[in-house]
Amino acid sequence: MTENRKVPKLPVEGKRNILITSALPYVNNVPHLGNIIGSVLSADVFARYCRLRGYNAIYICGTDEYGTATETKALEENCSPKEICDKYHVIHKEVYDWFDISFDEFGRTSSPEQTEVCQAIFKKIHENNWLSEDTLQQLYCDTCKKFLADRLVEGTCPIPGCEYDSARGDQCEKCGNLLNPTELKIPRCKVCRNSPRICDTDHLFLELPLLKDKLEKYINEMSVVGSWSQNAIQTTNSWFKMGLKKRCITRDLKWGVPVPHEKYSDKVFYVWFDAPIGYISITASYTRDWEKWWKNPENVELFQFMGKDNVPFHTVMFPSTLLGTDQNWTLMKTISVTEYLNYEAGKFSKSKGIGVFGNDAKDTTIPVEVWRYYLLTNRPEVSDTLFMWSDLQAKLNTELLNNLGNFVNRVLSFIAKPAGQGYDSIIPTIPDDVSGDSHDPTKKLASKVAAYLEQYIEAMEKVKLKQGLKIAMSISGEGNAYLQETEFWRLYKQNQSLCSLVMKTAAGVVYLLACLLEPFMPSFSLEVFKQLNLSTEIHLSLSVDKGDVDRLRKPWDLLSAGHKIGTPKPLFRELKDEEVEIYRKKYEGSQADRVLRAEAEAAENVAAQLKKTKVSDGTGKKKSGAKSAAKSSNEAKNKAAAEPDISITRLDIRVGLIKKAEKHPDADSLYVEEIDVGEEQTRTVVSGLVKYIPLDEMQNRKVCVLCNLKPASMRGIKSQAMVLAASNDDHTKVELVEPPSSASVGERITFPGHEGSPDELLNPKKKVWETLKVDLHSNEKLEACYKNIPLTTSAGICTVSSISNASIW
């Protein structure tokens, strides 16, 4: 990440001044690959392209830190909102550093500049009478003694046909409809789980209907001039078709920019009023002369990058806010919008921890240039695209290794060969008897390169990044074809003059590729320049003013004869099938699932290691594995012969009573419970239920406990059993499997029609639990069943609260 603290760049008269922003990532989690390609990486590619062209460009971004989601995360992690923001701002910055994101400023919306700029804009629109007051009915929690923001409420979705029972107060994740908290059926406070009541509360509103004419004029003009993407235009038009409505800009929260109004001083601005203003305040952190960027529409072009869910806030809300001040703001010229990047069989999700996250990519052995390349070739510009490990492997091995890497390495390795076999690392001189204009294959290559160069610039100017990358890679393909057609290895022996032309031309194409691909894979280009022994500061340029584009049309003239190159080496490494399978398994499921899986595997590895250790046979002598091999083999055969069939009766499931539950000291997603299962001492159980069941609901309740699993250490605490829980298909909702309230603690749960004693301890290698659990589920009556047989106690059948047809695990 580039942080230029020397002299902040300011608009220059007579130059093309470009202000670039990407949607401010919310600071309540680690960004996943969908977030990264959706805005931050895409904007970085365009910013790098602008600098390559010699434009005066700055790239502004930062973490969006105010609002309900931060307060909610702070409650989850038992700390203050500021501490959450401090923690995740650093995490975001580290991820973007690793991804080579070249911000000119990466700031924060919790800064003093944000308060100053936001309040100043508010005062202007208030003075200009674009605001109104109204009374809202809002949910109030008597237990927590506060109004509940949208995300602190959940309940049943009111949309007919959906009726999802864990819909958020602002939006239903299942059907996607925007909601008001008061519309939810059976609402409940997410903090205390009690039912809130509806109360009146006064708020301020931005009168979008009154600003409609100003807004329409801006959109009609700029959407054409800025070549807005079709998805942005469609989303914006849909808001007008539905009719613009006044929008509430205040919230009953503490964490946010205070409203500078006597009546509303106890409220803060709604996050989507103040968040886009963050672009301005972060620029104010970058330079005191920020108004030269933001109040200079005659000389500055504003390009904004985001995912499709952010469009109306940037095409309707934010410009309306600025237009309402009646000041000369730099309004967005071009908006670049992406659809969703999905992960294997489902969606990336920060809240559910599903997909590959920025820190995950960093922890693999796959280099950053490969991640950038794959995400950009897969950029969801017009429709949703899919991240697949097999596709990443194919693109790396075929396009990067076999095409691009192969071309660069063939050219430079041949030039680096000693005299008599190559050119001793010296760019050859082209003799007078040959020229690029007269040699047909070289002339054809130059013509194709010139055409591709024009297409590349046209695509990039229109922010068609995926197309620009594809065109650049086509030049690499032409380079490989040129080497094959000219058979340079034969020419070296048969026609030294012509071979010098071919190799000088090919080296020029290598240089050209390093330039064109720098916006997409900067670390790749840096390495190629190193192997060419060229300075990126001097030679990395496609500037119009310097005449670079015209010069690039003749690749044989790009590198000086006699220049000594560096040491060539392979640029990419093959990604093998077994590595892909490891990554696929490692990152399947949610992040919570991965923690539990890793801990279980660690416990199994320790157990396996202990088995390999030599042990005493009771006589003081130690048995070696070799001497006891035959005996062990016979014992194994006997055990196998005696191994009983996998039957549900082999599970020791009992009625348990949670005596105490608390958060795991070293794992945010885990609870540690002390459970009475009818033995002299309670059992310690570790459960990954923090995200799904509040701590107070874990106390003093009866549960179903699987008691004969092999104990496993989970983040330093040994779990001696497992609490049974049920989840829906997408794992967004989890409930405990509950025995009847009058069931006796320690009583074994039975399955009518199945008789037998449980194993004392299940052998992990036999996969008894793994085999049986696939048939554990809840039925339409909410009964917990094995196949069609209910889990039964002497007091009745075990049940779940609300999820029918759920998986039990």
C-alpha positions in Angstrom: 0.0 0.0 0.0 1.4 3.4 -1.0 1.1 6.2 1.5 2.6 9.3 0.0 3.3 11.6 3.0 5.9 13.7 1.1 3.8 16.2 -0.8 0.0 15.4 -1.3 -1.0 15.6 -5.0 -3.3 18.5 -5.9 -5.1 19.1 -9.2 -2.9 20.6 -11.9 -4.3 23.1 -14.4 -4.1 21.7 -17.9 -3.6 18.1 -16.8 -6.2 15.3 -16.5 -7.0 15.2 -12.8 -8.7 12.0 -11.7 -10.2 11.4 -8.2 -10.8 7.7 -7.6 -12.7 6.1 -4.7 -13.8 2.6 -3.8 -16.7 1.8 -1.5 -15.5 2.1 2.1 -15.3 -1.5 3.5 -17.2 -1.9 6.7 -15.0 -2.5 9.6 -16.8 -5.4 11.4 -14.9 -8.3 9.8 -12.1 -9.4 7.6 -12.8 -8.6 3.9 -13.4 -11.7 1.7 -12.4 -12.0 -2.0 -15.8 -10.8 -3.1 -15.4 -7.6 -1.2 -11.9 -7.2 -2.6 -12.7 -7.6 -6.3 -16.0 -5.7 -5.8 -14.4 -2.4 -5.1 -10.9 -2.1 -3.7 -8.9 -4.1 -6.2 -10.9 -2.9 -9.2 -10.3 0.7 -8.2 -6.6 0.0 -7.7 -6.3 -1.4 -11.2 -7.8 1.8 -12.6 -5.7 4.0 -10.4 -2.5 2.3 -11.5 -3.6 2.6 -15.1 -4.2 6.3 -14.7 -0.7 6.8 -13.2 0.8 4.7 -16.0 -0.8 7.1 -18.5 0.6 10.1 -16.7 -2.7 11.4 -15.4 -2.7 13.3 -12.1 -4.7 10.7 -10.1 -5.3 10.0 -6.4 -7.0 6.9 -4.9 -9.0 7.5 -1.7 -10.4 4.8 0.6 -10.8 3.9 4.2 -12.8 1.9 6.7 -16.4 2.7 7.3 -16.6 2.7 11.1 -19.9 4.1 12.4 -23.3 2.5 12.7 -25.2 -0.4 14.2 -23.0 -3.2 12.8 -20.0 -1.9 14.8 -22.1 -1.6 18.0 -23.3 -5.2 17.4 -19.8 -6.5 16.8 -18.6 -4.7 19.9 -21.3 -6.4 22.0 -20.3 -9.8 20.5 -16.6 -9.2 21.4 -17.4 -7.5 24.7 -15.5 -4.3 24.0 -16.1 -0.7 22.9 -17.0 0.3 19.3 -13.7 2.2 19.1 -11.7 -0.9 20.1 -13.5 -2.9 17.4 -12.7 -0.2 14.8 -9.0 0.0 15.9 -8.7 -3.8 15.6 -10.3 -4.3 12.2 -8.8 -1.1 10.6 -5.4 -2.7 11.1 -6.6 -6.1 9.8 -8.0 -4.4 6.7 -4.9 -2.4 6.1 -2.7 -5.5 6.4 -4.9 -7.4 3.9 -4.8 -4.6 1.4 -1.0 -4.2 1.9 -0.6 -7.8 0.9 -2.8 -7.4 -2.1 -0.6 -4.5 -3.4 -3.4 -1.9 -3.2 -1.9 1.5 -3.9 -4.0 3.9 -1.9 -2.9 7.5 -1.8 -4.8 7.7 1.5 -6.5 4.9 3.5 -8.3 6.6 6.3 -11.2 6.1 8.7 -14.6 7.6 9.1 -14.3 7.9 12.9 -11.8 10.8 12.4 -12.3 14.4 13.5 -12.3 15.5 9.8 -15.4 13.3 9.3 -17.3 15.0 12.1 -16.3 18.5 10.8 -17.1 17.8 7.1 -20.3 15.9 7.8 -21.7 18.5 10.2 -20.8 21.3 7.8 -22.8 19.6 4.9 -25.7 19.0 7.2 -25.9 22.6 8.3 -25.9 23.7 4.6 -28.8 21.4 3.6 -30.6 22.4 6.8 -30.2 26.1 6.0 -31.5 25.5 2.4 -34.6 23.8 3.8 -34.1 20.4 2.2 -34.7 18.6 5.6 -38.0 17.8 7.3 -38.9 16.4 10.7 -41.2 13.4 11.3 -42.1 11.0 14.0 -41.3 7.3 13.5 -42.5 4.3 15.3 -39.5 2.4 16.5 -38.9 -0.6 18.6 -37.8 0.1 22.1 -36.3 -2.5 24.5 -37.3 -2.0 28.1 -34.7 -4.4 29.3 -31.8 -2.7 27.5 -33.5 0.7 28.0 -32.8 2.0 24.4 -34.3 2.3 21.0 -33.2 -0.6 18.8 -31.4 0.1 15.6 -32.4 -2.1 12.6 -29.7 -4.7 13.0 -30.3 -5.1 16.7 -33.7 -6.6 15.9 -34.6 -9.8 14.3 -37.9 -11.7 13.7 -40.0 -13.4 11.1 -40.0 -11.8 7.6 -43.4 -10.3 6.8 -43.1 -11.0 3.0 -45.7 -13.6 1.9 -44.0 -16.8 0.8 -40.8 -16.0 2.6 -41.5 -15.9 6.4 -37.8 -16.5 7.2 -37.7 -16.6 11.0 -34.3 -14.8 11.4 -34.8 -11.8 9.2 -32.9 -8.6 10.3 -34.6 -5.4 11.0 -33.2 -3.7 7.9 -33.3 -6.6 5.4 -34.3 -10.2 5.0 -31.2 -12.2 4.0 -33.3 -15.0 2.5 -35.6 -13.0 0.1 -33.5 -9.9 -0.1 -36.3 -7.4 0.6 -35.6 -4.2 2.5 -37.6 -4.0 5.7 -38.5 -1.8 8.6 -38.0 -3.3 12.1 -41.7 -2.6 13.0 -42.8 -4.8 10.0 -41.2 -7.9 11.5 -43.5 -10.6 13.0 -42.6 -11.7 16.5 -39.6 -9.2 16.8 -36.9 -9.8 19.4 -34.0 -7.8 20.7 -30.7 -9.4 19.6 -29.0 -8.3 22.8 -31.4 -9.7 25.5 -33.8 -11.8 23.3 -36.8 -10.1 24.9 -39.7 -8.7 22.8 -39.4 -4.9 22.3 -42.4 -2.6 22.1 -43.2 0.1 19.6 -42.5 3.7 20.7 -42.6 7.1 19.0 -39.3 8.9 18.2 -38.6 12.1 16.2 -36.1 12.1 13.3 -34.7 14.3 10.5 -35.3 13.4 6.9 -33.7 14.4 3.6 -36.5 15.4 1.2 -35.5 13.6 -1.9 -38.7 14.4 -3.7 -37.9 18.1 -3.5 -34.4 17.5 -4.9 -35.8 15.3 -7.7 -35.3 17.9 -10.5 -31.7 18.7 -9.6 -30.9 15.0 -9.2 -32.5 14.0 -12.6 -30.7 16.7 -14.4 -27.4 15.5 -13.0 -28.1 11.8 -13.7 -29.3 12.3 -17.3 -26.2 14.3 -18.1 -23.5 12.4 -16.3 -24.7 8.9 -16.9 -24.1 9.5 -20.6 -20.9 11.6 -20.3 -19.4 9.1 -17.8 -20.7 5.9 -19.6 -22.3 4.5 -16.5 -22.5 0.7 -16.4 -25.9 -0.8 -17.3 -26.4 -2.3 -13.9 -25.9 1.2 -12.3 -28.4 2.8 -14.7 -31.0 0.1 -14.1 -30.8 0.3 -10.3 -31.0 4.1 -10.3 -34.0 4.1 -12.7 -35.8 1.7 -10.5 -35.6 4.2 -7.6 -37.2 6.8 -9.8 -39.9 4.4 -11.1 -40.9 3.6 -7.5 -41.0 7.3 -6.7 -38.4 9.0 -4.5 -39.3 9.2 -0.9 -37.9 11.2 1.9 -35.1 9.3 3.7 -34.3 9.3 7.4 -30.8 10.6 8.1 -30.7 10.2 11.9 -30.5 7.3 14.3 -30.9 6.6 18.0 -27.4 5.5 18.5 -24.3 6.7 20.4 -21.6 5.5 18.0 -21.6 8.0 15.1 -21.3 11.6 14.1 -23.4 13.7 16.5 -26.2 15.7 14.9 -25.5 19.5 15.4 -29.1 20.4 16.2 -30.4 21.2 19.7 -33.5 19.0 19.4 -31.5 16.0 18.0 -28.2 16.3 19.9 -28.8 12.9 21.5 -28.8 11.2 18.0 -26.2 10.5 15.4 -26.3 10.5 11.6 -27.5 7.4 9.8 -24.5 5.6 8.5 -25.5 5.9 4.8 -25.8 9.6 5.2 -22.3 10.0 6.7 -20.4 7.1 5.1 -20.1 8.5 1.5 -19.0 11.8 3.1 -16.1 9.7 4.3 -14.6 10.0 0.8 -14.4 13.8 1.4 -13.2 13.6 5.0 -10.5 11.1 4.2 -9.3 13.4 1.4 -9.2 16.1 4.1 -7.0 13.9 6.1 -4.7 13.5 3.1 -4.5 17.2 2.3 -5.7 20.5 3.9 -6.4 21.6 0.3 -9.1 18.9 -0.1 -11.6 21.4 -1.6 -9.3 21.6 -4.7 -10.3 18.0 -5.4 -13.9 18.0 -4.1 -15.1 21.5 -5.1 -13.5 21.7 -8.5 -15.9 19.9 -11.1 -14.4 21.9 -14.0 -10.9 20.3 -13.5 -11.5 17.0 -11.6 -13.2 13.8 -12.8 -14.6 11.6 -10.0 -14.6 7.8 -10.6 -16.3 5.6 -8.0 -16.1 1.8 -7.7 -18.5 -0.5 -5.7 -20.6 -3.6 -5.6 -24.2 -3.5 -6.9 -25.8 -3.2 -3.4 -24.2 0.2 -2.9 -25.4 1.8 -6.2 -28.4 3.8 -5.0 -26.5 5.4 -2.2 -23.9 6.7 -4.7 -26.3 7.7 -7.6 -29.2 9.0 -5.5 -28.4 9.6 -1.9 -24.9 11.0 -2.0 -25.4 13.3 -5.0 -28.7 14.6 -3.5 -26.9 15.4 -0.3 -24.2 17.4 -2.1 -26.7 19.1 -4.5 -28.7 20.1 -1.4 -25.8 22.3 -0.2 -26.0 24.5 -3.4 -22.2 24.4 -3.4 -19.9 23.6 -6.4 -19.1 20.0 -5.6 -17.2 17.5 -7.8 -19.9 15.0 -8.5 -19.4 11.5 -9.7 -18.6 11.2 -13.4 -18.2 7.5 -13.8 -19.5 4.6 -11.6 -18.1 1.1 -12.0 -20.3 -1.6 -10.5 -19.7 -5.3 -10.0 -22.2 -8.0 -9.5 -21.5 -10.8 -6.9 -18.6 -13.2 -6.9 -19.9 -16.5 -5.5 -17.9 -19.2 -3.8 -17.9 -22.8 -5.1 -21.5 -23.8 -4.4 -22.7 -20.7 -2.5 -22.2 -17.1 -1.7 -19.3 -15.4 0.0 -20.5 -14.1 3.3 -18.7 -12.0 6.0 -21.5 -12.5 8.5 -21.5 -16.3 8.1 -17.7 -16.6 7.5 -18.2 -18.4 4.2 -15.5 -18.2 1.4 -11.9 -17.3 1.1 -11.0 -14.2 3.1 -8.1 -11.8 2.6 -6.0 -13.3 5.4 -6.7 -16.8 3.9 -5.3 -15.9 0.6 -2.2 -14.5 2.4 -1.8 -17.8 4.2 -1.6 -19.9 1.1 1.5 -20.5 -1.0 -0.2 -18.9 -4.0 1.5 -15.5 -4.8 -0.4 -12.3 -4.7 -0.1 -11.7 -8.5 -2.0 -15.0 -9.1 -4.8 -14.0 -6.8 -5.1 -10.6 -8.4 -5.0 -12.1 -11.9 -7.7 -14.7 -11.1 -10.0 -12.2 -9.4 -9.7 -9.8 -12.3 -10.3 -12.3 -15.0 -13.3 -13.4 -13.0 -14.5 -9.9 -12.3 -18.3 -9.9 -12.2 -18.9 -6.9 -14.5 -22.3 -7.8 -16.0 -23.4 -10.9 -14.1 -22.5 -12.9 -11.0 -19.4 -15.1 -11.4 -18.1 -18.1 -9.5 -14.8 -18.6 -7.6 -13.7 -22.2 -8.1 -10.4 -23.7 -7.0 -10.2 -25.8 -10.1 -10.7 -22.7 -12.2 -8.0 -20.8 -10.4 -5.6 -23.8 -11.0 -6.5 -23.9 -14.7 -5.9 -20.1 -15.2 -2.6 -20.2 -13.3 -1.2 -23.3 -15.1 -2.5 -22.5 -18.5 -2.7 -18.7 -18.9 0.0 -17.5 -16.5 2.5 -20.4 -16.5 2.2 -21.8 -20.0 1.4 -18.6 -21.9 2.8 -15.5 -20.1 5.5 -17.0 -18.0 6.7 -19.3 -20.7 7.1 -16.5 -23.2 9.0 -14.2 -20.9 11.3 -16.9 -19.7 12.0 -18.3 -23.2 13.1 -14.8 -24.4 15.2 -13.7 -21.5 16.8 -17.1 -20.8 17.9 -17.3 -24.5 19.4 -13.8 -24.3 21.1 -14.7 -21.1 22.9 -17.7 -22.5 26.7 -17.3 -23.0 28.1 -16.2 -26.3 27.9 -19.0 -28.9 24.6 -20.2 -27.4 22.9 -16.8 -26.8 23.8 -13.2 -26.3 25.6 -13.2 -22.9 22.8 -11.2 -21.3 23.2 -8.3 -23.8 20.3 -7.0 -25.9 21.6 -7.6 -29.5 22.2 -4.9 -32.1 20.1 -5.2 -35.2 22.4 -5.2 -38.2 21.8 -2.8 -41.1 20.8 -5.6 -43.5 17.5 -6.4 -41.6 14.7 -4.3 -40.2 11.4 -4.8 -38.5 9.5 -3.1 -41.3 11.0 -5.5 -43.9 10.8 -8.8 -42.0 7.3 -10.1 -42.6 6.7 -12.0 -39.3 8.1 -9.1 -37.3 6.0 -6.6 -39.3 2.8 -8.6 -38.7 3.6 -8.9 -35.0 4.1 -5.1 -34.7 0.8 -4.5 -36.5 -1.1 -6.8 -34.2 0.6 -5.3 -31.1 -0.3 -1.8 -32.3 -4.0 -2.9 -32.7 -4.1 -4.6 -29.3 -2.5 -1.5 -27.7 -5.3 0.7 -29.1 -7.9 -1.7 -27.9 -6.3 -1.9 -24.5 -6.3 1.8 -24.0 -9.9 2.1 -25.2 -11.1 -0.6 -22.8 -9.2 0.8 -19.8 -10.5 4.4 -20.5 -14.0 3.0 -20.3 -13.1 1.1 -17.1 -13.6 -2.3 -18.9 -10.9 -3.9 -16.8 -11.6 -7.5 -17.6 -11.4 -6.7 -21.3 -8.2 -4.8 -20.8 -6.5 -7.7 -19.1 -7.7 -10.1 -21.8 -6.2 -7.9 -24.5 -2.9 -7.6 -22.7 -2.7 -11.4 -22.4 -3.4 -11.7 -26.1 -0.2 -10.0 -26.8 1.6 -12.7 -24.8 -0.1 -15.3 -27.0 1.1 -13.4 -30.1 4.6 -13.3 -28.7 4.7 -17.1 -28.3 3.4 -17.6 -31.8 6.1 -15.3 -33.1 8.8 -17.3 -31.4 7.4 -20.5 -32.9 7.0 -19.1 -36.4 10.5 -17.5 -36.6 12.2 -20.6 -34.9 14.8 -18.3 -33.3 16.8 -21.3 -32.1 17.5 -22.2 -35.8 18.0 -18.6 -36.8 20.8 -18.3 -34.2 22.8 -20.9 -36.1 21.6 -20.1 -39.7 21.0 -16.3 -39.8 22.5 -14.3 -36.9 21.3 -10.9 -38.3 17.7 -12.0 -38.4 17.9 -13.8 -35.0 19.1 -10.5 -33.5 16.0 -8.7 -34.9 13.7 -11.4 -33.6 15.2 -11.5 -30.1 15.4 -7.7 -29.7 11.7 -7.5 -30.9 10.7 -10.3 -28.5 12.5 -8.6 -25.6 10.6 -5.4 -26.5 7.3 -7.3 -26.2 8.4 -8.6 -22.8 8.9 -5.0 -21.8 5.5 -4.0 -23.3 3.7 -6.7 -21.4 5.4 -5.6 -18.1 3.9 -2.1 -18.7 0.4 -3.2 -19.8 0.1 -5.8 -17.0 1.4 -3.5 -14.2 -2.1 -2.3 -13.2 -3.3 -5.9 -12.8 -0.2 -7.7 -11.5 2.3 -5.1 -10.1 4.5 -7.6 -8.4 4.8 -9.5 -11.7 5.8 -6.4 -13.6 8.3 -5.5 -10.8 10.0 -8.9 -11.2 10.1 -8.6 -15.0 11.7 -5.2 -14.8 14.2 -6.6 -12.4 15.0 -9.4 -14.8 15.3 -6.8 -17.6 17.5 -4.7 -15.3 15.3 -1.6 -15.8 14.0 1.0 -13.3 10.2 1.0 -13.0 10.4 4.7 -12.1 12.0 5.6 -15.4 10.7 3.1 -17.8 7.2 2.1 -16.6 5.1 4.5 -18.6 2.3 4.8 -21.2 2.3 8.5 -21.0 0.6 10.5 -23.8 2.8 13.5 -23.1 6.1 11.5 -23.5 5.0 9.8 -26.7 5.2 6.4 -25.1 2.2 4.9 -27.1 3.7 5.7 -30.5 7.1 4.3 -29.4 5.4 1.0 -28.3 4.2 0.4 -31.9 7.7 -0.7 -32.8 8.7 -3.3 -30.2 12.2 -3.8 -31.7 13.1 -0.2 -30.7 11.9 -0.5 -27.1 15.1 -1.7 -25.5 18.5 -0.2 -26.3 21.1 -2.4 -28.0 24.0 -3.2 -25.6 21.8 -3.0 -22.5 22.6 -5.8 -20.1 19.6 -7.7 -18.6 19.4 -9.2 -15.1 19.1 -12.8 -14.2 16.1 -14.6 -15.7 14.1 -17.1 -13.6 10.7 -18.7 -13.7 7.9 -16.3 -12.9 5.1 -18.8 -12.0 4.9 -22.2 -10.4 2.5 -25.0 -11.3 -0.4 -25.5 -8.9 -0.9 -29.3 -8.5 -4.1 -31.2 -8.0 -3.2 -32.3 -4.5 -2.6 -28.7 -3.5 -6.0 -27.6 -4.9 -7.7 -30.4 -2.9 -6.0 -29.3 0.3 -7.1 -25.7 -0.2 -10.6 -26.7 -1.1 -11.0 -28.8 2.0 -9.3 -26.3 4.2 -11.6 -23.5 3.3 -14.9 -25.3 3.0 -17.7 -24.5 5.4 -17.7 -21.4 7.6 -14.8 -19.9 9.5 -16.2 -21.4 12.8 -16.4 -24.8 11.2 -12.7 -24.5 10.1 -11.6 -23.6 13.7 -13.4 -26.7 15.0 -12.0 -28.9 12.2 -8.5 -27.7 12.7 -8.6 -28.3 16.4 -10.1 -31.8 16.0 -7.4 -32.7 13.4 -4.7 -31.4 15.8 -6.1 -33.6 18.6 -6.1 -36.6 16.2 -2.5 -35.9 15.2 -1.4 -35.8 18.8 -3.1 -39.1 19.5 -1.5 -40.6 16.4 1.9 -39.4 17.5 1.4 -40.9 21.0 0.6 -44.3 19.4 3.9 -44.2 17.5 5.9 -43.6 20.7 7.6 -46.7 22.2 5.8 -47.8 25.4 6.8 -50.2 28.3 5.5 -53.8 28.1 5.3 -54.0 31.9 8.7 -55.7 32.3 10.6 -52.5 32.1 11.6 -53.2 28.5 10.2 -51.2 25.6 8.4 -52.8 22.7 9.4 -51.6 19.3 6.9 -51.3 16.4 8.9 -53.8 14.3 8.9 -56.6 16.9 5.2 -56.3 17.6 4.0 -55.8 14.0 2.8 -59.4 13.5 1.0 -59.4 16.9 -0.6 -56.0 16.1 -1.7 -57.3 12.7 -3.4 -60.3 14.2 -5.1 -58.2 16.9 -6.3 -55.8 14.2 -7.8 -58.7 12.2 -9.5 -60.0 15.3 -10.9 -56.6 16.1 -12.2 -56.1 12.6 -13.9 -59.5 12.8 -15.5 -58.5 16.1 -16.4 -54.9 15.0 -20.2 -54.5 15.4 -22.5 -53.1 12.7 -22.9 -49.3 12.7 -26.1 -48.9 14.5 -27.7 -45.8 16.2 -27.7 -47.7 19.5 -23.9 -47.4 19.5 -24.3 -43.7 20.4 -24.5 -42.7 24.0 -26.8 -39.7 23.9 -28.1 -38.5 27.3 -30.2 -35.8 28.8 -27.8 -33.2 30.2 -28.2 -30.0 32.2 -26.0 -27.1 31.5 -24.9 -25.9 35.0 -22.6 -23.1 33.7 -21.7 -21.6 30.3 -19.2 -19.0 29.4 -17.2 -17.7 26.4 -14.0 -19.6 25.5 -11.1 -17.4 26.7 -9.2 -17.9 23.4 -11.9 -18.4 20.7 -14.6 -15.8 19.9 -16.9 -18.4 18.3 -16.8 -21.0 21.1 -18.7 -21.5 24.4 -17.3 -23.7 27.3 -20.1 -25.4 29.2 -20.1 -27.5 32.4 -22.8 -30.1 31.9 -24.3 -32.6 34.3 -24.9 -35.9 32.5 -25.8 -38.0 35.5 -22.2 -38.7 36.6 -20.3 -37.8 39.8 -18.7 -34.8 38.1 -19.9 -32.5 35.3 -18.3 -32.8 31.9 -16.6 -29.9 30.2 -18.0 -29.4 26.7 -16.8 -26.9 24.0 -19.4 -25.8 21.5 -19.3 -23.5 18.4 -22.6 -21.8 19.2 -21.6 -18.2 20.0 -22.9 -16.8 16.8 -26.3 -18.5 17.1 -27.4 -18.7 20.7 -27.0 -15.9 23.3 -25.0 -16.7 26.4 -28.0 -16.2 28.7 -30.0 -18.8 26.8 -27.2 -21.4 27.4 -27.6 -21.2 31.2 -29.4 -23.9 33.2 -31.2 -25.6 30.3 -31.6 -29.2 29.4 -29.9 -30.5 26.3 -29.1 -33.7 24.4 -25.4 -34.7 24.9 -23.4 -37.2 22.9 -21.2 -38.6 25.6 -19.0 -41.2 23.9 -17.1 -39.2 21.4 -13.4 -39.2 21.8 -12.3 -36.1 23.9 -10.7 -33.4 21.8 -8.8 -30.3 22.7 -10.3 -27.1 21.4 -8.1 -24.1 21.8 -6.5 -25.5 24.9 -9.6 -26.8 26.6 -10.5 -30.5 26.3 -14.1 -31.1 25.2 -15.5 -34.3 26.8 -18.8 -34.5 24.9 -20.9 -32.8 22.3 -24.2 -30.9 22.6 -26.6 -31.8 19.8 -27.8 -28.8 17.7 -29.9 -28.4 14.5 -29.3 -26.1 11.6 -31.1 -25.0 8.4 -29.6 -25.7 5.0 -27.4 -22.6 4.7 -26.3 -22.7 8.4 -27.8 -19.3 9.1 -29.9 -20.5 12.0 -28.9 -23.0 14.7 -31.0 -24.3 17.6 -30.4 -26.8 20.4 -32.0 -30.2 20.4 -34.0 -30.2 23.6 -35.4 -33.1 25.7 -38.7 -32.6 27.5 -38.4 -30.4 30.5 -39.4 -33.2 32.9 -36.8 -35.7 31.5 -34.3 -37.0 34.1 -30.8 -35.7 33.9 -28.4 -38.5 32.9 -31.2 -40.6 31.2 -30.1 -42.3 28.0 -32.1 -41.2 24.9 -33.5 -44.2 23.0 -34.7 -45.0 19.6 -37.9 -47.2 19.7 -37.4 -50.4 17.8 -33.6 -50.3 18.2 -32.0 -52.1 21.1 -28.4 -52.3 22.1 -25.7 -50.9 24.4 -23.6 -47.9 23.4 -19.8 -48.1 22.7 -17.8 -47.1 25.7 -15.8 -44.8 23.4 -16.4 -44.3 19.7 -13.4 -45.2 17.6 -12.7 -42.1 15.3 -11.3 -44.3 12.6 -14.5 -46.2 12.3 -16.5 -43.1 11.5 -19.5 -44.3 13.5 -20.8 -40.8 14.3 -20.0 -39.4 10.9 -22.0 -42.3 9.3 -25.0 -42.0 11.6 -25.4 -38.2 11.8 -26.4 -37.9 8.1 -29.8 -39.5 9.1 -30.3 -37.2 12.1 -32.8 -34.5 11.4 -36.0 -32.7 12.5 -39.3 -33.5 10.9 -42.3 -31.3 10.1 -43.5 -31.7 13.7 -40.2 -30.3 14.9 -39.3 -33.7 16.4 -35.7 -34.7 16.5 -35.4 -38.0 14.6 -33.0 -40.7 13.4 -34.4 -41.5 9.9 -38.1 -41.6 10.9 -37.6 -42.6 14.5 -37.8 -39.9 17.2 -35.2 -39.4 19.9 -37.2 -40.5 22.9 -36.9 -40.2 26.7 -39.2 -41.6 29.4 -40.9 -38.1 29.5 -41.5 -37.8 25.8 -39.8 -36.9 22.5 -36.9 -34.5 22.0 -37.6 -31.5 19.8 -36.2 -28.3 18.2 -37.8 -24.9 18.5 -38.7 -23.8 15.0 -36.5 -25.4 12.2 -38.2 -28.2 10.4 -36.2 -30.5 8.1 -33.0 -29.4 9.9 -29.8 -31.3 10.0 -28.7 -32.4 13.5 -25.0 -32.4 14.4 
